[in-house]
Amino acid sequence: MLKRKFSVLGYLASKSSKPKSKNDDLKGILMYITNNRTTLSSLLRPPSEKCEEQVVELLNKGLPDVNKQVKAVETHYDVLVGSLKDIIHKDMRAKSFEERLRDCGRNSHALLRLLWERILYHREGLAPNMMCRIVLNPHFTVAHANEMLAAIDSCPKYRRDYALILCYKTRRKDVYNSWKSEWEENYMGMSSIAQKLFWRLTAFLSGMDDVNRCLSQIPIEKSQEFVVKLHELLSENSYKLPESLMECPLTHAQKIFCQAVRMLSTHSSDRDSEPYRWCGELVKISVSNKLARAKGATTAFNSALFEKPEFSLLQYTALQSLQQLLTNIVERTSANPELNRDALELLQQLQSQIDDTQQQVLLSI
């Protein structure tokens, strides 16, 4: 406090060259300050209101200009942010998304930074399939997914898709309930990856009855591709899907796959059971041979498929893989007569189809 008083006294002394009328006021203020007063609170008491006002004015003049300092800080901040943006943009241009993702390794914080960098600073943003690669990475924590959910409104686009992917990661029922109606209403406008996760998330959090309700209410074209993919996504519960889906004109390989996965799912309630693992193997066969993308019906080798020979080959490969798996199932289910009988019936249908296909190939050659 003494230090502050002396600084004021110095300021008053520097004003002594002012005209006499002001000098008298200054002398009065000096006498007021030095009149046996040792605390700031004494300055705020009588006897002189005028002296108090002048003392406060003098004290305030000794303070730094806050507005100037704020302006200086804002300028430094703008320069710093601009420099950081330049660094980020250069880094993003220098490395591909795959390289950046690989650099993150097992560091969830690094994955979160990459996520926000792409969303906020990358010209093309962060596509939902890229978002899925980051969020569903086993090293990306649920805590960071929840943090991202809390800031979802900061995302300039793909908010619905992002929310669905993050909800799939966290499996939070409250988030699902708050977004559910919006996802259903805008299903057709969402990305392919978000549509796939929607069915899995609905089955997990709301049950297969709700899945079937959505199938009846959302205006989805029940195409070959959709039917096969739905059986891939919900393989362990596929027997609960509507039978009407099987009325779609599927290729032989597609039909055998859907029938087989439905058959096994009735016996796969236990995740450690063999039927559950066989369901997984069936899905691998379908995905690796691109069964969902095959077109046409009645036969695996029709004229439409010959326009894309790779699909003809994949269909035939799928039939052979399905035959091997069903043969294995028949051999290992003697203790389960019902499953053994159903698997044997499917295997016989499949063998007949493979024989017909081989004959068609020979005839076409």
Sequence and secondary structure as in RCSB ss.txt:
>XXXX:A:sequence
MLKRKFSVLGYLASKSSKPKSKNDDLKGILMYITNNRTTLSSLLRPPSEKCEEQVVELLNKGLPDVNKQVKAVET
HYDVLVGSLKDIIHKDMRAKSFEERLRDCGRNSHALLRLLWERILYHREGLAPNMMCRIVLNPHFTVAHANEMLA
AIDSCPKYRRDYALILCYKTRRKDVYNSWKSEWEENYMGMSSIAQKLFWRLTAFLSGMDDVNRCLSQIPIEKSQE
FVVKLHELLSENSYKLPESLMECPLTHAQKIFCQAVRMLSTHSSDRDSEPYRWCGELVKISVSNKLARAKGATTA
FNSALFEKPEFSLLQYTALQSLQQLLTNIVERTSANPELNRDALELLQQLQSQIDDTQQQVLLSI
>XXXX:A:secstr
 HHHHHHHHHHHHHTTTS HHHHHHHHHHHHHHTTT  SHHHHTSSS HHHHHHHHHHHHHTS  HHHHHHHHHH
HHHHHHHHHHHHHHHHHHHS HHHHHHHHTT HHHHHHHHHHHHHT TT   HHHHHHHHTSTTS HHHHHHHHH
TGGG SS HHHHHHHHHHHHT HHHHHHHHHHHHHTGGGS HHHHHHHHHHHHHHT HHHHHHHHHHS     HH
HHHHHHHHTGGGGGGS GGGGGS   HHHHHHHHHHHHHHTT  STTSHHHHHHHHHHHHHHHTTGGG   SS T
T HHHHTSHHHHHHHHHHHHHHHHHHHHHHHH TT HHHHHHHHHHHHHHHHHHHHHHHHHHHH 
